Amino acid sequence: MSGDSIDIKCTSCGGLAKFEEPFLFIDPKKIPDDIEYKLWGGWGIIEKFPSDVKWVAPSGSSQYLRGGGDNGQGGYPLLTFGLIQCGSCHKNIKHKLNWPSDAYWQWSVKGEILWAWDRSHANQILKYIEANIRPSRKCYSLKYIPTHFLSSKVKSGVVKQMVRSLNT
């Protein structure tokens, strides 16, 4: 699991903040000897923010990583609990992610929400929607764009909203 952050709205000021998974999950054989880590299943767990968030193994015997939020299905839920670091008000806050409503980059078009993980992802989506001839959507970052946003009826509205927010 990489240490990439995602862009969300700060819960204190509404500004652009980074949500980070508080732990790195790495093959223990690849962790240098001078790095402290915990073992859980086949993973070496590195605490990225040890003074803010301590590793506690999930209850139960399921020692795997999963997506999908905190629905009690065992394992560790990725992108669920983390730390917000706000660039505007400079607060560091523990946070339970509520996706996609927490997304900083989101656009509502005819009752549907289009969102992006970060500015780079938003630019990829914009470029794809703007294209007159679109390549196949095999890459993960574009694979799940709802077709609603790709129709010619809403294309110009989607592009305008995205350009306006990306240029501010």
C-alpha positions in Angstrom: 0.0 0.0 0.0 1.6 3.3 -1.1 1.6 6.4 1.1 -0.3 8.6 -1.4 -2.7 11.1 0.0 -6.1 12.2 -1.3 -7.6 15.7 -1.4 -10.6 16.3 0.9 -12.3 19.3 2.5 -11.0 20.2 5.9 -13.5 19.4 8.6 -12.5 22.7 10.4 -12.3 25.3 7.7 -13.4 23.7 4.4 -10.1 24.3 2.7 -8.0 21.9 0.7 -6.6 19.2 3.0 -4.8 15.9 2.6 -6.2 12.7 4.0 -3.5 10.1 4.6 -3.7 6.5 5.6 -1.9 6.4 8.9 0.0 3.2 8.2 2.2 1.7 5.5 1.6 -2.0 4.8 4.9 -3.5 3.5 6.5 -6.9 3.1 8.6 -7.1 6.4 11.6 -8.3 4.4 11.7 -5.0 2.6 11.8 -2.8 5.7 15.2 -1.5 6.6 16.6 -2.6 10.0 16.5 0.9 11.4 12.7 1.3 10.9 10.4 0.3 13.7 7.4 -1.7 12.6 4.7 -4.0 13.9 3.8 -7.4 12.4 0.3 -8.3 11.4 -0.3 -11.4 9.3 2.2 -11.2 6.5 2.5 -7.4 6.7 5.0 -5.1 8.3 3.0 -2.1 9.6 4.8 1.2 9.8 3.1 4.0 11.8 3.3 7.2 9.7 2.1 9.4 12.5 3.0 7.5 15.7 2.2 10.4 18.0 -1.3 10.8 16.5 -2.4 7.3 15.5 -1.1 4.1 16.9 -1.6 0.7 15.2 -4.1 -1.5 16.8 -4.8 -4.8 14.9 -8.4 -5.2 13.9 -10.4 -7.6 16.0 -10.9 -11.1 14.6 -8.6 -13.4 12.8 -8.9 -11.9 9.3 -5.5 -10.5 8.6 -6.0 -8.8 5.2 -6.4 -5.4 3.7 -9.7 -4.4 2.1 -11.5 -1.4 0.7 -15.1 -0.6 1.2 -15.2 1.3 4.4 -15.9 0.3 8.0 -18.6 -2.2 7.5 -17.4 -4.8 10.0 -16.4 -7.4 7.4 -13.0 -8.2 9.0 -9.5 -7.2 8.0 -8.2 -3.7 7.9 -10.4 -1.2 6.0 -8.1 1.0 3.8 -9.1 4.6 3.2 -11.4 4.7 6.2 -9.6 6.0 9.2 -6.7 8.5 8.8 -5.3 11.9 9.4 -6.3 15.2 7.8 -3.5 17.7 7.3 -4.9 21.0 6.3 -2.9 23.5 4.2 -5.2 26.4 5.1 -5.8 26.2 8.9 -2.8 23.9 9.5 -4.7 21.5 11.7 -3.9 17.8 12.0 -7.1 15.9 12.7 -8.0 12.3 13.1 -10.8 11.6 10.6 -13.2 8.8 9.5 -13.5 9.2 5.7 -17.0 9.6 4.3 -16.5 9.2 0.5 -17.4 10.8 -1.8 -19.0 13.6 0.3 -15.5 14.4 1.8 -13.9 14.8 -1.7 -12.5 18.2 -2.3 -12.7 17.8 -6.1 -16.4 17.1 -6.8 -18.9 18.4 -9.3 -22.7 17.9 -9.2 -24.3 17.6 -12.6 -28.1 16.9 -12.9 -28.1 15.3 -9.5 -25.1 13.1 -10.0 -21.7 13.6 -8.3 -18.4 13.3 -10.2 -15.4 13.2 -8.0 -11.6 12.9 -8.1 -9.0 11.7 -5.6 -6.8 14.7 -6.2 -6.0 17.5 -8.6 -4.0 15.2 -10.9 -6.8 12.7 -11.1 -9.3 15.6 -11.8 -7.1 16.8 -14.7 -7.0 13.2 -16.1 -10.8 13.0 -15.9 -11.2 16.5 -17.5 -8.9 15.6 -20.4 -10.9 12.3 -20.9 -14.3 14.0 -20.9 -13.1 16.8 -23.2 -11.8 14.4 -25.8 -13.9 14.0 -28.9 -12.5 10.5 -29.5 -11.9 8.8 -26.2 -9.4 6.0 -25.7 -10.5 2.9 -23.9 -10.9 3.2 -20.2 -8.6 0.5 -19.1 -6.6 2.5 -16.5 -8.1 2.4 -13.0 -8.3 6.2 -12.6 -10.7 6.5 -15.5 -12.5 3.1 -15.4 -15.3 4.1 -13.1 -16.4 7.5 -14.5 -20.2 7.2 -14.7 -21.4 7.3 -18.3 -23.8 10.1 -17.3 -20.9 12.5 -17.3 -19.7 11.4 -20.8 -22.9 12.1 -22.7 -22.8 15.0 -25.1 -25.9 16.5 -23.3 -23.9 17.3 -20.2 -20.3 17.4 -21.5 -20.1 21.2 -21.7 -21.5 21.7 -18.3 -19.2 19.2 -16.7 -16.2 20.7 -18.5 -17.1 24.2 -17.4 -17.5 23.3 -13.7 -14.3 21.3 -13.7 -12.2 24.0 -15.4 -13.6 26.7 -13.1 -12.7 24.8 -9.9 -9.3 23.6 -11.2 -8.4 27.2 -12.1 -9.1 28.6 -8.7 
